[in-house]
Amino acid sequence: MSLVSSDWLEKNLNNVKIIDCSWHMPGINRNPYEEYLSKHIPGAIFFDLDKNSDQNTELPHMLPAREKWEEIISSLGISNEDRIIIYDNSDVISSCRGWYNFIYFGHDKKLVSILDGGLKKWKIENKITTSENTNIFKSKYTAKEKMLEVDLYQILCVFHLKNLLILMTTHLKIRLKSQKSSRK
């Protein structure tokens, strides 16, 4: 996942699409949309994780169908070529869920980033915020569903099986080490 600094975003506000992907746990008595309307980074659009999830299941935040994702993102004025910066103002780091959605639906991973520190850090640094509406011009977004793609050269997996620790390294060598120590 790529992070951008608040200084970088401040210098590039007019060159990116900014998404507020705030979400709060039920019972917290915070409304992320009302918070967005009150104060957000200039140019930001609000992405509602609840409304923009699969509405045909009782499970929370399941990915919508590809066609629905295209409809949602097109209505937000985002195109496949847009550089997207996602932030949140929540304790559950919901911006990462937004980032994952874009990657899953085929947005170029080099064009999707998370704002390091989110809105909280942005405000601590006294960077400009607004309550003004962001003008949205509908676009035509095309999604390409990416099922789980695993690059074995970037993943380090650790599995615990009873008394064995199996470690798959980046070169796919397998090492076995007994978890029982030879302490006597």
N, C-alpha and C positions, 0 to 999 in steps of 0.2 A: 504494500500500500504506500502511496506516495503522499507525503505531507508537504504543505506549503506554509510558510511563516506569515504572520500577520503583516509584517513589513512588505513581503512580496505581494500579498493580495492588495494591500493599500495602493501599491504602485500599478497594479494591473486590473483595478476595478472595472474599467471600461473594455477590457479584452477577454473577459470570462463570463460564464453564466454561474451565478451564485445561488446555492440552494440551502435554505434553512430546513433541516431535517430533524428538528427537535421533537421528542416524544417523552412523555413522563409515565411512570408507573401509575396504575390505577390507585386511587386513594391518596395521592400526593396533593390533591387540590390545586394543581397547576394546569393551565390550559395553554399548550404550546402555540396554538394559532393566535390566541389573544395576546400572548407575549410577543409573537412575531409582529402583529399589527401595532403594538406599542413601541417596539424597538427592534430594528434589524439592520444588518449591514446594507448600505445603499446598493440597490440593484438586485437584492436577494428576492427569490420567490420561495413560497412555502410549499413543502412537500409533506403531505399528511400520510404518515405511515399506516394509519388505520384505514383510511378511505382508499388508499392506493394499493391495498393488498387484495388477495383473493377473497371476494365477498361470499363465495359459495362454500365456505368451510367455517366451522366453529373455531378452528385453530388460528391463533393470532399471527398476523404478519406473514402469511404464506404468500409466495410470489404469485402475481396474477398471470393469466395466460399471456403469451407473447403478443397477441393482437390487442389485448387490453393495455399492456405496457406501452405499446406504440401509441395508442390513443391518449393515454395519460401524459406521456412525455411530449407528444406533439402539442397537446393543449397547454403545456407549460412553455412552449416556444423554444424547445431545445432541439437542436439538430445533431446528426451523427458526428459532425466535424467540430462541435463546440468543445471548448476547454471548460470543464466543470469543476467548481470548488464547492465542497459540501461541508457545512458546519452544523453544530447543534448547540443548544443551551440547556442540556439535560445531564443528569447524573449517570445515565445509562449508555452514554456515548452512542446515541442513535444514528449519528452521521455515518458510522461504519456500516450500518444496515443499508443506508442509502447508497453508499459506495459499492457494496456487494451487489445490490440490484442492478446497477449500471454495468458492472463487470459481467454478471451472469447473462445479461441481455445483449452482450457483445459490444458495448462501447469500448473504444480503444483505451486500454488501461493506462496509457501514457497521458490521456486527456482527462482523467478523473483523479482528483486529489481531495484530501481532508485538510481543513484548516486546523493547524496545530494549536491546541488550546481552546478552540471554538469561540463562541461569542463571549464567554466569560473572560478569556484572556484579551480579546479584542477591546472589551470595555475597560478592563484594568489598565490597558495601555492608552486609554483616552482617545481611541480612534473613533472616527465619525460614525454615528448611527442615525437612523431616520425612522419615521413612522409613515413616510410617504409610500403610496402604492407603486409597485413596479409595473410598468407597461409590458404586457405580454402579447406577442404576435405569434399566432399559431404557426407551427412548422409541420414538416412531414418527417417523422422519425421512423426509421426502420430498424427493428431489433433482429438479432440473430442469437437464438437461445444457445448458450454454451453449457452443455452438461459439464459436470465436474471434470476439469482438465488438471492433470497432476503432472508436474515437472519434477521427476524424481531426483534431478540434480539440485533442486532447491529445497527439498524437504528432508527433515531429519525426524524419523519416527521412532518412538520408544514404546515397546510393548512389554508388559509384565505378564509372564505365564508361570504361575506357581513359583518354582524356584529358579526360573531362568529370566534373565534380562536379555531380550533380543534387540539389538541395536542395528537398524538399517542406516548405513552412512550414505553420504552423497554419492559414493561410488558403488553402492549396492553390495558392499561386503558385509557379511553377517558375522557378528562377534557374539559369542555366548559367554556369559559370566554367571556363575552360580551366585544367587543372592545370599546363600548361607555362607557366612564367613568362617574362616578356619580358626576362629577364636577358641582357645581352650583354657 
